[in-house]
Amino acid sequence: MKENISSVSTSEIIEALDSLSRRSLIETITEQIDIITERKVAIYTLQPVVMKYVRRLYGIGNSGSEDTST
């Protein structure tokens, strides 16, 4: 699951996030974190059903340990 992401370009990451968002697989939350500079941050979260699928696919439990439940 871990791979070297330094070889992935910023444009590829943006394209992937846009694609996932269009297919409603992730949610994007944009928050303003600084009133003076109007700096914003985007937070990406997985839909609960997608998170469950990914956790089962990679055998990850809620605490990050192996998931032994079925």
QUIRAHU-V872239 format. One record per residue. N is the residue number from 1. RES is the residue in one small letter. PHI is phi as a letter, one per 30 degrees, with the letter a starting at -180 (999 if undefined). PSI is psi in degrees with one decimal (none if undefined). OMEGA is omega in radians with two decimals (none if undefined). Layout:
N:RES:PHI:PSI:OMEGA
N:RES:PHI:PSI:OMEGA
This chain:
1:m:999:-34.8:3.13
2:k:d:128.5:3.07
3:e:b:163.3:-3.11
4:n:d:109.1:-3.11
5:i:d:-1.9:3.14
6:s:d:-18.8:3.13
7:s:d:-0.9:3.13
8:v:c:128.7:-3.11
9:s:d:158.3:3.11
10:t:e:-40.6:-3.13
11:s:d:-35.1:3.10
12:e:d:-38.2:3.11
13:i:d:-44.7:3.13
14:i:d:-43.2:3.11
15:e:d:-43.2:-3.13
16:a:d:-43.5:3.11
17:l:d:-42.2:3.09
18:d:d:-43.5:-3.14
19:s:d:-45.9:3.12
20:l:d:-38.3:3.13
21:s:d:-43.2:3.12
22:r:d:-32.7:-3.12
23:r:c:9.6:3.11
24:s:h:32.7:3.10
25:l:c:-18.4:3.03
26:i:b:157.1:3.03
27:e:c:143.9:3.10
28:t:c:126.8:3.09
29:i:c:124.0:3.11
30:t:c:125.6:-3.13
31:e:b:140.3:3.04
32:q:d:123.4:-3.08
33:i:c:-9.6:3.14
34:d:b:114.6:-3.09
35:i:d:-38.8:-3.07
36:i:d:-49.5:-3.10
37:t:d:-7.8:-3.09
38:e:h:29.9:3.10
39:r:d:135.8:-3.11
40:k:b:157.4:3.09
41:v:b:141.7:3.09
42:a:c:134.2:3.11
43:i:c:129.2:-3.12
44:y:c:131.3:3.09
45:t:b:150.4:3.09
46:l:d:146.4:3.00
47:q:d:145.6:-3.09
48:p:e:-41.4:-3.12
49:v:d:-34.1:3.10
50:v:d:-41.8:3.11
51:m:d:-42.0:3.13
52:k:d:-43.4:3.13
53:y:d:-46.5:-3.11
54:v:d:-42.4:3.12
55:r:d:-42.6:3.11
56:r:d:-40.2:-3.13
57:l:e:-42.2:-3.09
58:y:c:3.6:3.10
59:g:i:37.6:-3.10
60:i:c:128.8:3.06
61:g:d:-179.6:-3.14
62:n:d:-31.7:-3.11
63:s:c:2.8:-3.13
64:g:j:-3.7:3.12
65:s:c:176.1:3.14
66:e:d:136.3:3.12
67:d:c:114.4:-3.11
68:t:c:-3.4:3.13
69:s:d:154.8:3.12
70:t:c:none:none
